[in-house]
Amino acid sequence: MKQPLTPNCDKMLAVQKESSALTDFVDWLNQEKGYHICEWVEIEGYANPQLQYASYGGYSRLFADFFGIDYGELEREKRSILDYIRAHDAKS
């Protein structure tokens, strides 16, 4: 099995320091100031959009978007890396 290409993982590693600073800032906003990042979401069964915390699924998607990283592709790359490692370990 050939080692997978991981351009989105590479981008994420390149901005790790900045992403960590953003995480610290958003956590500070939440915990110290009581501010939360929210979004209006259409939910089946509700006539009007509902306010939902953006952190509901974590900030990973939001930060990936900010840094120009395709989150779905990033997750696929992570799975490819795991598959590669498992295949490599199976040969050992």
BAFI-3210 file (N, C-alpha, C; in Angstrom, 3 decimals, decimal comma, padded with zeros to 6 digits):
// residues 92
n [1|2|3|4|5|6|7|8|9|10|11|12|13|14|15|16|17|18|19|20|21|22|23|24|25|26|27|28|29|30|31|32|33|34|35|36|37|38|39|40|41|42|43|44|45|46|47|48|49|50|51|52|53|54|55|56|57|58|59|60|61|62|63|64|65|66|67|68|69|70|71|72|73|74|75|76|77|78|79|80|81|82|83|84|85|86|87|88|89|90|91|92]
n.u [000,858|000,586|001,934|-000,401|-001,401|-001,609|-002,713|-004,513|-004,206|-001,557|-001,781|-003,246|-001,422|000,472|-000,756|-001,109|-000,179|-001,408|-004,078|-004,300|-004,000|-006,338|-008,236|-007,672|-008,397|-011,167|-012,101|-011,514|-013,235|-015,696|-015,572|-014,603|-015,818|-018,372|-019,316|-020,523|-020,095|-022,506|-025,013|-027,689|-029,894|-031,652|-034,073|-035,719|-039,176|-039,432|-040,751|-039,320|-035,871|-033,445|-031,417|-028,159|-025,328|-022,181|-020,146|-021,180|-020,527|-017,883|-015,099|-013,634|-014,478|-015,186|-012,754|-011,180|-012,442|-011,911|-009,142|-008,998|-009,196|-010,376|-012,696|-014,095|-012,511|-010,161|-010,835|-011,172|-008,559|-007,296|-008,427|-007,341|-004,643|-004,684|-005,556|-003,369|-001,325|-002,300|-002,261|000,458|001,426|000,284|001,793|004,148]
n.v [-001,182|002,168|005,124|007,476|010,625|013,724|016,515|018,250|017,519|018,241|021,022|021,568|020,871|022,836|025,144|024,744|026,049|028,590|027,763|026,623|028,908|030,262|028,469|028,654|031,345|031,347|029,542|031,061|033,241|031,897|030,770|032,764|035,190|034,611|034,618|033,179|031,399|031,225|029,883|030,200|027,599|025,500|023,313|020,280|020,086|022,408|025,642|027,982|029,035|027,731|028,755|027,674|026,472|026,966|025,411|022,963|020,686|020,830|023,014|022,371|022,121|024,770|026,155|024,840|025,674|028,432|028,418|027,557|024,836|021,756|020,186|017,734|016,324|016,318|014,587|012,237|011,888|011,396|008,913|007,447|007,534|006,031|003,560|002,993|002,731|000,532|-001,435|-001,500|-002,335|-004,863|-006,245|-006,498]
n.w [000,000|-000,882|000,608|001,793|000,291|001,964|001,917|003,294|005,972|006,218|005,914|008,233|010,230|009,705|010,610|013,263|015,627|015,453|015,404|017,918|019,498|018,767|019,779|022,530|022,916|022,255|024,177|026,456|026,006|026,296|028,939|030,710|030,005|029,261|026,685|023,667|020,638|018,270|016,023|013,667|013,073|010,885|011,922|011,657|012,223|013,609|013,228|012,927|012,568|014,877|017,610|017,994|019,735|018,265|019,043|019,453|017,955|018,361|017,683|015,511|012,783|012,205|012,599|010,693|008,347|008,518|008,150|005,559|005,046|003,917|005,682|005,551|003,734|005,186|007,308|005,820|004,953|007,402|008,041|005,930|006,600|008,975|007,920|006,292|008,217|009,664|007,650|007,140|009,648|009,740|007,933|009,238]
ca.u [000,000|001,358|001,654|-001,398|-001,153|-002,415|-002,553|-005,283|-003,521|-000,348|-002,212|-003,644|-000,182|001,150|-001,437|-001,400|000,067|-002,474|-005,323|-004,263|-004,260|-007,771|-008,948|-007,504|-009,180|-012,596|-012,356|-011,500|-014,504|-016,778|-015,456|-014,347|-016,681|-019,730|-019,687|-020,546|-020,288|-023,743|-025,504|-029,085|-029,945|-032,977|-034,262|-036,998|-040,170|-039,506|-041,151|-038,281|-034,513|-033,119|-030,058|-027,381|-023,911|-021,307|-019,239|-021,925|-019,711|-016,492|-014,733|-012,754|-014,996|-015,124|-011,350|-010,730|-012,979|-011,157|-007,801|-009,084|-008,991|-011,591|-012,833|-014,476|-011,319|-009,236|-011,253|-010,854|-007,104|-006,969|-008,773|-006,352|-003,410|-004,903|-005,569|-001,986|-000,590|-002,784|-001,753|001,903|001,611|-000,122|002,902|005,292]
ca.v [000,000|003,404|006,127|008,419|012,065|014,343|017,971|018,950|017,260|019,069|022,401|021,642|020,895|024,117|026,213|024,206|027,069|029,591|027,107|026,486|030,243|030,512|027,625|029,275|032,577|031,013|028,980|032,198|033,949|031,093|030,527|033,972|036,311|034,148|034,758|031,913|031,487|030,516|030,008|029,856|026,311|024,985|021,993|019,697|020,117|023,771|026,593|029,007|028,572|027,658|029,164|026,528|026,759|026,475|024,434|021,720|019,618|021,254|024,113|021,856|022,489|026,223|026,534|024,318|026,591|029,680|028,224|027,081|023,389|020,989|019,336|016,385|015,703|016,121|013,362|011,115|011,716|010,759|007,496|006,859|007,357|004,884|002,361|002,767|002,234|-000,826|-002,317|-001,605|-003,155|-006,236|-006,856|-006,678]
ca.w [000,000|-001,008|001,636|001,269|000,256|003,024|001,849|004,320|007,249|006,191|006,196|009,638|011,014|009,476|011,359|014,594|016,655|015,339|015,781|019,373|020,051|018,571|020,740|023,846|022,941|022,287|025,507|027,376|025,804|026,870|030,374|031,502|029,624|029,031|025,276|022,935|019,193|017,953|014,658|013,473|012,388|010,529|012,516|011,264|013,278|014,136|012,190|012,790|012,888|016,299|017,941|018,458|019,955|017,200|019,647|019,652|017,382|018,490|016,796|014,460|011,453|012,089|012,429|009,396|007,343|008,649|007,595|004,181|005,042|003,652|006,863|005,127|003,146|006,308|007,992|004,922|005,005|008,684|007,907|005,018|007,374|009,861|007,073|005,878|009,390|009,946|006,596|007,358|010,852|009,427|007,190|010,157]
c.u [000,900|000,945|000,698|-000,898|-002,104|-002,295|-003,324|-004,699|-002,262|-000,681|-002,543|-002,413|000,523|000,533|-001,753|-001,232|-001,043|-003,815|-005,413|-004,551|-005,738|-008,596|-008,865|-008,365|-010,678|-012,965|-012,407|-012,804|-015,652|-016,732|-015,338|-015,341|-018,130|-020,224|-019,609|-020,745|-021,490|-024,091|-026,988|-029,136|-031,397|-033,083|-035,660|-037,948|-040,334|-039,824|-040,057|-036,905|-034,265|-031,665|-029,324|-025,935|-023,095|-020,362|-019,914|-021,148|-018,235|-016,206|-013,890|-013,201|-014,866|-013,689|-010,805|-011,194|-012,197|-009,784|-007,813|-008,820|-010,336|-011,745|-013,189|-013,289|-010,271|-009,562|-010,964|-009,352|-006,682|-007,273|-007,780|-005,034|-003,542|-004,903|-004,156|-001,173|-001,001|-002,241|-000,255|002,200|001,277|000,989|004,074|005,165]
c.v [001,240|004,399|007,176|009,866|012,721|015,867|018,732|018,724|018,113|020,529|022,572|021,681|022,238|025,251|025,794|025,255|028,123|029,011|026,945|027,826|030,603|029,722|028,224|030,532|032,281|030,395|030,085|032,986|033,215|031,090|031,798|035,097|035,908|034,340|033,402|032,186|030,613|030,701|029,642|028,602|025,940|023,563|021,501|019,678|021,487|024,728|027,613|028,418|028,638|028,067|027,971|026,958|026,181|025,414|023,086|020,523|019,911|022,361|023,652|022,272|023,990|026,686|026,044|025,247|027,904|029,572|027,672|025,594|022,707|019,954|017,903|015,631|015,434|014,819|012,132|010,826|011,028|009,263|006,777|006,596|006,139|003,576|001,991|002,175|000,802|-001,822|-002,552|-002,498|-004,619|-006,980|-007,182|-007,919]
c.w [000,000|000,086|001,069|001,252|001,250|003,007|002,930|005,711|007,341|006,497|007,679|010,541|010,900|010,294|012,798|015,694|016,647|015,779|017,296|020,052|019,907|019,577|022,138|023,976|023,059|023,636|026,560|027,251|026,482|028,390|031,208|031,232|029,373|027,606|024,590|021,451|018,861|016,484|014,640|012,614|012,117|011,074|012,160|012,461|013,922|012,993|011,906|013,100|014,395|016,509|018,548|018,659|018,807|017,740|019,861|019,114|017,512|017,490|015,617|013,071|011,204|011,840|011,096|008,284|007,345|007,986|006,167|004,035|004,847|004,772|006,497|004,555|004,226|007,040|007,134|004,942|006,300|008,633|006,996|005,738|008,291|009,078|006,648|007,031|009,707|008,925|006,775|008,566|010,589|008,690|008,104|010,993]
res [m|k|q|p|l|t|p|n|c|d|k|m|l|a|v|q|k|e|s|s|a|l|t|d|f|v|d|w|l|n|q|e|k|g|y|h|i|c|e|w|v|e|i|e|g|y|a|n|p|q|l|q|y|a|s|y|g|g|y|s|r|l|f|a|d|f|f|g|i|d|y|g|e|l|e|r|e|k|r|s|i|l|d|y|i|r|a|h|d|a|k|s]
***
